[in-house]
Amino acid sequence: MRDVTRAQLRLLDEGGRGALATVIRTTGSVPQVVGARLLLTSTGERVGTVGGGAIEEDVLAELRACLVDGKPRVIRRDLGGDLGMCCGGRMEVFVEPIEGRPRLVIFGAGHVALPTASFARACGFDVWVVDDREELNTETRFPDCTRVLAEPTAAVARVAPRDDDWLFVVTHDHALDEEALDVFARLPHRYLGLIGSRRKIFRILHRLHVRGPLPPLDRVYAPVGLDLGAVTPEEIAISVTAELVALRHGRPARHLRAVDDPRLRRVLDGELTAEAAAALDAASVDPTNRST
């Protein structure tokens, strides 16, 4: 019991995600008592037990499903009839999602970062702001945020990205954006958003491709945000925060990301320039050339 409690508290403190199963009712011969718990983290760590054998495997499947959809549920099993266990009793198990305060690391302290930090904090994120510009990265502008006065790649050790971290690259310089993407996309993260037009994203990815293997892009959202037609810094911040909320809750949404755009493959293969690729379908191009 104490091991599960300690693991749960650690998960909450570190902003991690998990799912917790608790035995809430039993009848007949069963392998565990009411109150027995099993915790499964998003990284696959297991702590505790609800009895082992077929019932434990069944509960683990429900815990994995809970990690995906975030929905609590009560499962009822006849250990003999449903699972073929020799115990023969019945168990009811409550499965619930466990999520600490997620961390959003914003690389940049400009006019898009400012409202994004505010909206994200209001939505329950623990916000970090990384920017070496002392006049912008201040307590006054970013209250209740953890501030790191450094350029993105110089802050790797201080930030120490984790699997459940959300990262948003919105610096004041395209070269810094490119460097941050190349470095942090290769480190643990749950999400990495990069601000910019499709043309900018195509250019950056083409340059990285020419220099060497691209970083993993499966969790990279570039351009960042949902397709809301955002133009002003506040509107872009709403678009970005809405994307975080949609992904956090596993809801479908119209993302701007161009990583899966077939035109990108043609850019990487040298068939098209970034400008030509972006101009092929004007309706699908982000109308703003976003920067901080």
C-alpha positions as CSV (number, residue, x, y, z in Angstrom):
1,M,0.0,0.0,0.0
2,R,2.7,2.4,1.0
3,D,4.7,1.7,-2.2
4,V,1.6,2.6,-4.3
5,T,1.0,5.8,-2.3
6,R,4.6,6.9,-2.7
7,A,4.6,6.2,-6.4
8,Q,1.4,8.1,-6.8
9,L,2.7,11.1,-4.9
10,R,5.9,11.0,-7.0
11,L,3.8,10.9,-10.2
12,L,1.8,14.0,-9.1
13,D,4.9,15.9,-8.0
14,E,6.7,15.3,-11.3
15,G,3.6,16.1,-13.4
16,G,3.4,12.6,-14.8
17,R,0.5,10.5,-15.9
18,G,-0.8,7.1,-14.8
19,A,-3.9,5.0,-14.1
20,L,-4.9,3.6,-10.7
21,A,-6.9,0.4,-10.0
22,T,-8.5,-0.1,-6.6
23,V,-10.4,-3.2,-5.5
24,I,-13.7,-1.9,-4.2
25,R,-15.8,-5.0,-3.6
26,T,-15.3,-8.8,-3.4
27,T,-17.4,-11.8,-2.8
28,G,-16.3,-15.4,-2.4
29,S,-12.8,-16.6,-2.8
30,V,-10.6,-13.9,-4.4
31,P,-6.8,-13.3,-4.5
32,Q,-6.9,-9.8,-2.9
33,V,-8.7,-7.7,-0.4
34,V,-10.8,-4.6,-0.7
35,G,-8.5,-1.6,-1.0
36,A,-5.7,-3.4,-2.9
37,R,-4.3,-1.2,-5.6
38,L,-2.3,-1.3,-8.8
39,L,-0.7,1.8,-10.4
40,L,0.4,1.8,-14.0
41,T,2.4,4.9,-15.2
42,S,2.5,6.2,-18.7
43,T,6.1,4.9,-19.0
44,G,4.9,1.3,-18.2
45,E,6.0,1.1,-14.5
46,R,3.7,-1.1,-12.3
47,V,3.4,-0.7,-8.6
48,G,1.2,-2.8,-6.4
49,T,-1.2,-5.7,-7.3
50,V,-4.8,-6.6,-7.5
51,G,-4.2,-10.3,-7.3
52,G,-2.0,-11.5,-10.1
53,G,-2.9,-14.0,-12.8
54,A,-5.8,-13.4,-15.2
55,I,-7.5,-10.8,-13.1
56,E,-4.3,-8.7,-13.0
57,E,-3.9,-8.9,-16.8
58,D,-7.5,-8.0,-17.3
59,V,-7.1,-4.9,-15.0
60,L,-3.9,-3.9,-16.7
61,A,-5.7,-3.8,-20.0
62,E,-8.3,-1.5,-18.5
63,L,-5.5,0.6,-17.0
64,R,-3.9,1.0,-20.5
65,A,-7.2,2.0,-22.0
66,C,-7.7,4.5,-19.2
67,L,-4.3,6.0,-20.0
68,V,-5.5,6.6,-23.6
69,D,-9.0,7.9,-23.0
70,G,-8.7,9.4,-19.5
71,K,-12.1,8.0,-18.4
72,P,-12.7,6.3,-15.0
73,R,-14.6,3.0,-15.0
74,V,-15.7,0.2,-12.7
75,I,-15.0,-3.4,-13.9
76,R,-16.8,-6.4,-12.6
77,R,-15.4,-9.9,-13.1
78,D,-16.5,-13.4,-12.2
79,L,-13.1,-14.9,-11.7
80,G,-14.3,-18.4,-12.5
81,G,-16.9,-17.8,-15.2
82,D,-15.2,-14.8,-16.9
83,L,-11.5,-15.5,-16.4
84,G,-11.3,-19.2,-15.7
85,M,-9.5,-18.7,-12.4
86,C,-9.8,-21.4,-9.8
87,C,-10.7,-18.9,-7.1
88,G,-14.3,-18.7,-8.3
89,G,-15.2,-15.4,-6.5
90,R,-16.2,-12.0,-7.8
91,M,-14.3,-8.7,-7.8
92,E,-15.2,-5.1,-8.6
93,V,-12.3,-2.8,-9.4
94,F,-12.4,1.0,-9.8
95,V,-10.0,2.3,-12.5
96,E,-9.2,6.0,-12.6
97,P,-6.8,8.3,-14.4
98,I,-4.0,9.9,-12.3
99,E,-2.4,13.0,-13.7
100,G,0.0,15.5,-12.1
101,R,0.2,19.1,-13.1
102,P,1.7,18.9,-16.6
103,R,4.7,21.0,-17.4
104,L,4.7,23.3,-20.4
105,V,8.2,24.6,-21.3
106,I,8.0,27.7,-23.5
107,F,11.2,28.6,-25.3
108,G,10.9,32.3,-25.8
109,A,9.5,35.2,-23.8
110,G,8.0,37.4,-26.6
111,H,4.5,38.6,-27.4
112,V,3.1,35.2,-28.2
113,A,4.7,33.5,-25.2
114,L,3.1,36.0,-22.8
115,P,-0.6,35.2,-23.4
116,T,0.2,31.5,-24.0
117,A,1.8,31.3,-20.5
118,S,-1.2,32.9,-19.0
119,F,-3.8,30.7,-20.7
120,A,-1.8,27.6,-20.1
121,R,-1.5,28.3,-16.4
122,A,-5.2,28.9,-16.2
123,C,-5.7,25.4,-17.9
124,G,-3.6,23.7,-15.2
125,F,-0.1,23.7,-16.7
126,D,3.0,24.3,-14.7
127,V,4.7,26.8,-17.0
128,W,8.4,27.3,-17.5
129,V,9.8,30.1,-19.6
130,V,13.3,29.8,-21.2
131,D,14.8,33.0,-22.7
132,D,18.1,34.8,-22.1
133,R,16.6,38.3,-22.5
134,E,16.5,39.6,-18.9
135,E,14.2,42.5,-19.9
136,L,11.5,40.2,-21.1
137,N,11.8,37.0,-19.0
138,T,10.8,38.7,-15.8
139,E,8.6,37.8,-12.8
140,T,6.4,40.8,-13.6
141,R,5.6,39.5,-17.1
142,F,5.5,35.8,-16.2
143,P,4.1,35.5,-12.6
144,D,4.0,32.1,-11.0
145,C,6.2,30.6,-13.8
146,T,9.6,29.0,-13.5
147,R,12.0,31.2,-15.4
148,V,15.3,30.1,-17.0
149,L,17.6,32.9,-18.2
150,A,19.3,31.1,-21.1
151,E,19.0,30.3,-24.7
152,P,17.1,27.0,-25.4
153,T,20.0,24.7,-26.0
154,A,22.0,26.1,-23.2
155,A,19.1,25.2,-20.9
156,V,18.9,21.5,-21.6
157,A,20.4,20.4,-18.3
158,R,18.2,22.8,-16.3
159,V,15.0,21.9,-18.1
160,A,15.8,18.1,-18.2
161,P,12.9,17.2,-20.4
162,R,10.7,14.2,-19.3
163,D,8.4,11.9,-21.3
164,D,5.3,13.8,-20.2
165,D,6.6,17.3,-20.9
166,W,4.9,19.7,-23.3
167,L,7.4,21.9,-25.2
168,F,6.6,25.1,-27.2
169,V,9.3,26.7,-29.4
170,V,8.5,30.4,-30.0
171,T,11.9,32.2,-29.9
172,H,12.7,35.6,-31.4
173,D,15.0,34.1,-34.0
174,H,14.5,31.4,-36.7
175,A,18.0,30.0,-36.2
176,L,17.2,29.5,-32.5
177,D,13.9,27.9,-33.4
178,E,15.7,25.5,-35.7
179,E,18.4,24.7,-33.2
180,A,15.8,24.1,-30.4
181,L,13.7,21.8,-32.7
182,D,16.8,19.8,-33.6
183,V,17.9,19.3,-30.0
184,F,14.6,18.9,-28.1
185,A,12.8,16.7,-30.6
186,R,15.6,14.1,-29.9
187,L,14.9,14.3,-26.1
188,P,12.0,13.0,-24.1
189,H,8.7,14.9,-24.6
190,R,5.0,14.3,-25.0
191,Y,4.5,17.2,-27.4
192,L,6.7,19.7,-29.2
193,G,5.1,22.7,-30.9
194,L,7.0,25.0,-33.3
195,I,5.6,28.4,-34.4
196,G,5.8,29.4,-38.0
197,S,4.3,29.3,-41.5
198,R,4.4,26.1,-43.5
199,R,7.1,27.7,-45.6
200,K,9.2,28.2,-42.5
201,I,8.6,24.7,-41.3
202,F,9.5,23.2,-44.7
203,R,12.7,25.3,-44.8
204,I,13.8,24.3,-41.3
205,L,13.2,20.6,-41.9
206,H,14.9,20.7,-45.3
207,R,18.0,22.2,-43.7
208,L,18.0,19.6,-40.9
209,H,17.6,16.9,-43.5
210,V,20.6,18.1,-45.5
211,R,22.8,18.2,-42.4
212,G,21.9,14.7,-41.2
213,P,19.0,12.5,-40.1
214,L,15.9,14.3,-39.0
215,P,14.9,14.1,-35.4
216,P,11.7,12.1,-34.6
217,L,8.7,14.1,-35.8
218,D,5.8,11.9,-34.6
219,R,5.1,14.3,-31.6
220,V,6.1,17.5,-33.4
221,Y,3.3,19.9,-34.2
222,A,4.6,22.4,-36.7
223,P,3.0,24.8,-37.5
224,V,1.8,24.8,-33.9
225,G,-1.9,25.3,-32.9
226,L,-5.3,24.5,-34.2
227,D,-6.7,26.0,-37.4
228,L,-8.7,28.9,-36.0
229,G,-7.5,31.6,-38.4
230,A,-5.5,33.1,-35.5
231,V,-3.6,36.3,-36.3
232,T,-3.0,38.4,-33.2
233,P,-0.6,37.1,-30.4
234,E,-3.6,36.5,-28.2
235,E,-5.5,34.6,-30.9
236,I,-2.4,32.5,-31.6
237,A,-2.0,31.8,-27.9
238,I,-5.6,30.6,-27.8
239,S,-4.9,28.4,-30.8
240,V,-1.8,26.9,-29.1
241,T,-3.5,26.4,-25.8
242,A,-6.5,24.8,-27.4
243,E,-4.2,22.3,-29.1
244,L,-2.7,21.4,-25.8
245,V,-6.1,20.8,-24.3
246,A,-7.3,18.7,-27.2
247,L,-4.2,16.5,-27.2
248,R,-4.3,16.2,-23.4
249,H,-7.8,14.9,-23.5
250,G,-7.4,12.8,-26.7
251,R,-10.0,14.8,-28.6
252,P,-10.0,15.1,-32.4
253,A,-9.2,18.6,-33.7
254,R,-8.0,20.4,-36.8
255,H,-4.3,20.8,-36.3
256,L,-2.1,23.0,-38.5
257,R,0.9,20.6,-38.3
258,A,2.6,20.0,-41.6
259,V,4.8,17.1,-40.6
260,D,2.5,14.6,-42.4
261,D,1.9,16.9,-45.4
262,P,2.9,15.1,-48.6
263,R,4.6,18.2,-49.9
264,L,7.2,17.9,-47.2
265,R,8.5,14.7,-48.6
266,R,8.9,16.4,-52.0
267,V,10.8,19.2,-50.3
268,L,13.1,16.8,-48.5
269,D,13.7,14.9,-51.7
270,G,14.7,18.1,-53.5
271,E,11.7,18.1,-55.9
272,L,10.3,21.4,-54.6
273,T,11.6,24.4,-52.8
274,A,9.9,25.3,-49.5
275,E,8.4,28.3,-51.2
276,A,7.1,26.3,-54.2
277,A,5.6,23.6,-51.9
278,A,3.9,26.2,-49.7
279,A,2.4,27.9,-52.7
280,L,1.0,24.7,-54.2
281,D,-2.2,24.8,-52.2
282,A,-2.9,28.3,-50.9
283,A,-6.0,27.1,-49.0
284,S,-3.9,24.8,-46.8
285,V,-1.2,27.4,-46.0
286,D,-1.1,29.2,-42.7
287,P,-1.8,32.8,-43.7
288,T,0.5,34.3,-41.1
289,N,4.2,34.2,-41.1
290,R,4.3,33.8,-37.4
291,S,7.2,34.9,-35.2
292,T,7.5,36.1,-31.7
